Structures are given as C-alpha cells and as structure tokens.
Amino acid sequence: MIERTIPKESGDNPPLCEKHGTEKKALNLSFNSSPLWRWFCSRCTEEQENQDREAETRKQALQRQNKINRSLENAMIAPRFRTKTFENYQAESDKQAHVLKEAKAFLEQFGKTVGMIFMGRPGTGKNHLASAITSELVTTKNKTALITTAMKILRAIKESWSGKGSETQALQQFLEPDLLVIDELGVQFGSDTERLFLTEIINDRHAYLKPTLLLTNLNLP
C-alpha cells in the first residue's frame, strides 16, 4: 500500500511493510519539477492488482451470465421443456437416433444451414429437441432465440391491424432473433394471406442468414 508519509529524499531509510515485513520503496508521484515521494510495498501493490483483476473477471462473468439469463427468458422456452437437453433425450428408434444426430449437427453448424423441419406425431420429441437446441445456442454460442407458434405469429400481425403497433413492427420481432422456432405449423392456415405472412417471415430470415426451425405434426407429401 502507498503511505502518505513523505520521505525527505528518495534514498531515506525505508520503513517496513506492516503486512509483509519487507522494505518499502520510494515512489515519486510528481509530474513536475517538485518531487512528491511516497512509500509503497511492491507486494501489497501486486496483491491489490491481482484482486482488482479477479474482481473484474467476476464482474464480467456475472454480466455474461445475466445476459444469458435474459436471453433464455426472452427465448420463451416453456417451463415444461426448460430442462430438456440432448443428454436426456431418449431415442427409442433408429429414426429418433438419426433426428438427434441431425439436431446436434444443426447446432454445431449453426448459421451454415437455412433451417430444419421436425415432423412427427405428438410425443415424439420435437419440442424436446427444439428446446435443447435453443438452450445450447443461447448458453454456449451467445445467440438469441425465440420459440413461438404459428398462431401467435398470426395473432400478433392481426393485432397490429387494430392499432397495436404497425404490421412492420409485428413482423420485425420474428426477424430479429438469431433462431426462430415455429411450432404448430400447418394447423392455423385459414387463408392465403396467413400463408403469405408466414412465408414472408421465413423468406426474410433466410435472406438475412438467420435459420428457422419448424415443428409440425403434419407429414409433407
């Protein structure tokens, strides 16, 4: 630590550090012609610098974790699926094992593919894998994500027609996340307009190199 006791000369007999018992050094803190000497312990100074670095490291780690927590919250992972991971996914068939492998590859190569479609009956693990991908993406790759349904997308757009924001704003919230997961695809189509809105979102995301993950109970022809 630096003492405010002023040595008469830099060569005066130095005091001992009360903590370490070592001789202190004289330091001239002046930036002009008049010397301003202070005693300091180099070991105390080093320890303080280490403590400052550790505190900054902890601060940055906390900031990163807070950012991850906010991103996970914004991802809208349903409480039922928040603990779903690749590790606790039970592949009960060769087909499910293959889907698990593809899901892991999608995460590993995120951004290099335009998206993926999970098709199958309810209870086959589509939401499990989608939630696992989303959680891993946010926590390990520092990406943003949003899980929603086709119905919620269309509802947000229709609400904009009633004065709740603009249609552009309604669409933008689905274009911003690095990953968009759309569940219940295929059960909501009631008009060509609704199809066009969903197609526009998917196409715009593709244009901006943002993958989309689609979940449906329907089988493509």
N, C-alpha and C positions, 0 to 999 in steps of 0.2 A: 504494500500500500504506500501511497505518497504522503509524506508528512509535510506540514506547512512550516516546520522549523527551518529557518534559512541559515545554511552554513555561511560563514564569513568568506570562505574560499572553497573551491571545489575539492581542494586537497585536504580539508579538515578531516580529523579522525572521524570515521563514520560510526553512527550508532548501530546497535544490533537489532535485527527484526525480532519483535516480541514473540512472533509465532514460530519462526524457523531457527532463530538464533544465529543467523548469518549476517554478515556486514551488509549494510545498505549502501546503495550507490547514490552519487550526487547527479542530479539531472537539471540542466539549465532549461527552464521553460520559456525564457525570453526570446522574442523575435527581433529585438532591437539591441542597441549597444549596452544597455543596462542589464547585467545578469540577474536572473531570477532563479536561484538554486532551490531545489527541493530534494529531500532524501526519499529514496524508494527502494523496495525489496523486489528484486527481479523475479523471485519465486512467487511472491504474492501477486505480482503483475501477471505472470504466466497463468497462475491458477484462476485469476479473475477473467482473463481472456478465454480460458477453456470453459469456464462457467457461462460466459456470455455466448460462446458458440453453441454449447449444449442447450441453452435456453432458446436460442434462435432456431435450432434444429427441432426442438419440441414444439415451438410455436408454428413452424412451417408444417410439421406433421399433423398438428391439430387443425390447421387451416385446410390441409388436403383432406383430412377425414371429414371435416364439416362440409366441404364441397361434395364429397362422395355421398354423405348422408342426404344432402339436399337433392342431389341428382337421383338417388334411389327413391326419395319421396316423390319427386316430380315424374318419375317413370311410371307411377301408378300401378305398381305390381300389387295384385290383390293379396290381402293378408293370407289367404289360403295357400298361395304359391311363393311367399317370400323366403321360405326355407328350402325351396326346390333347387337342386343342383344336378350337375351331370353325375356326381358320385352316387346320389341316392335315387337316380332313375333306374327302374328295374325293366330291363329289356327282356320280355318274355317270348320273343320270337326272333328269328333271323332278320325279319323286316324291321323290327324295332331296334335291333342292334345296329342295323345299317343306318337308320334315321339318326340314332345317337351319334354315330361316327360323322355323319354329314353335318349335324348341328355343331359339333366340335370344330369341324373344318370351317364352317361358316364363321364362327367366332375367331378362329386363328387367322383367317384370311379376310377379316372384316374390311370392307371398303374396296375389295377387289372383285366382289360379285354384286350384282344388282339386287339380289334378294333371294328369298326362298319361300316355298309354299309347303305348309304342313296340312295334309289331308287325312281324314280318317274319322271313324265313329267317335262319339263322346267317350271319354275314359281311356283313350289310347295314348295319352301323354303329350298331346300337342301343347297345352298350356304349361305343363311342367318344363318342357324343353325351351319354350319361348321365354319363360321366366328365368330359367338358368342362364340362357344366352344374355338376357338383359342385365341380370345381376353381375355376371362376369364382365360384361362390356363396360359397365359403369365403374366397377371397383378395380379392375385391372388395366383397362385401356383408357380411362379418363374420358369416356364418351358419354353423351346424353342419349336418352331413350324415352319412348312413350308407348305404353300399352293401352290400346283403346279398342272399341268395337266399331264396325261399320255403321251401326245405328247411331252411336254417339257422334260420329263424324257428320252424318247427315242431319242430326238434330242441331248440332252447332251451326251448320250452314243455314238451316231453316230459321233458327232463332235470329240470325242476322237480318233476315228479311223483315222481322218485326221491330227493328230498330236497335237490337242488342249488338252494337258494333257493325262493322261492314263485312261484306262477304269475303273480301280480301283478307281481313284480319282473321276471320273464321278459318280460312284455308291455311293461313300462314302458320298457325300453331301446330299444324300437322306436317309442315315442311321443315321446321326448324330442327327437330331432334336428329341426331346422327342416325338413330334407328327408330323406325316406326313399326309397331306390331299392330296389325289389324285383325281382330278376332271376329268370329261370326260372319265371315264373308259369305255372301250368297243368300242369306235369309232375309235380307232387307230390301231387295230390289223390287220397287213398286212402279218405277217409271224409268224411261230412258235418261231423264235429267239426273236421277240419282246415280245411275251407272256412269254418266259422264263426269260427275263430280269426283267420284272415287278414282276413275281412270285418270283424271287430271292430276290428282294428288300423287298417284303412283308414278305417272309420267314425269311430273316436275321433279320429284325426288330422284328419279333415275337421271334426269338431266344434270342435277347437281351432285351426282355421285353419292347419293345417300340411300343405302339399302332399305328395303321394306320387307317385312316378314308377314306373310299372310297365313291365317288359320281358318280352315273351313271343314265342315262336316260333309260337304259335297264331294263327289268324285268327278274329276274332269273327264270329258269324253276321250 
